[in-house]
Amino acid sequence: MAAVEYRREYLVADLFTAATNSVLGKLQKLLHHGFSLTTYGILIYLTGRSAITAYHDGEIVLGARTILIWPARFILPVGLSVAFLVTLGTALQPLFNPLQCKASKT
C-alpha cells in the first residue's frame, strides 16, 4: 500500500476528477487524504495492539520444532505506518513546496 501511495496511484475511483473545478478537486483530495489517514491510523492501532499482546504472550507454534510467531505480527503495523507516513507526506507536500506540486501535475 505504501508503494501505491508513493506513486500516487490512489485506491479510489476517480470518476469525476476531470469534470471538477479546482476547489472541488482540492476538496476531493482533502477528503481522500483525511479518510486514508484515519483508516491507516485505526488499523495501525488495532494491529499494533494485537502485535504487542502476541509479544507479551510469547506466541509460538508447537510442532516438531518450536517456532516463534509473534515477530510476524509486527509486519502489518510497520507496513501500515509506512503507508501512513507516505500519505501524510503527500497530503502536506502542497503546504511546503507548492511550486513542485504544480509542476508535477503537468
Secondary structure, 3 states (H helix, E strand, C coil): CHHHHHCCCCCCCCCCCCCCCHHHHHHHHHHHHHHHHHHHHHHHHHHHHHHHHHHHHCCEECCCCCEECHHHHHHHHHHHHHHHHHHHHHHHHHHHCHHHHHHHHC
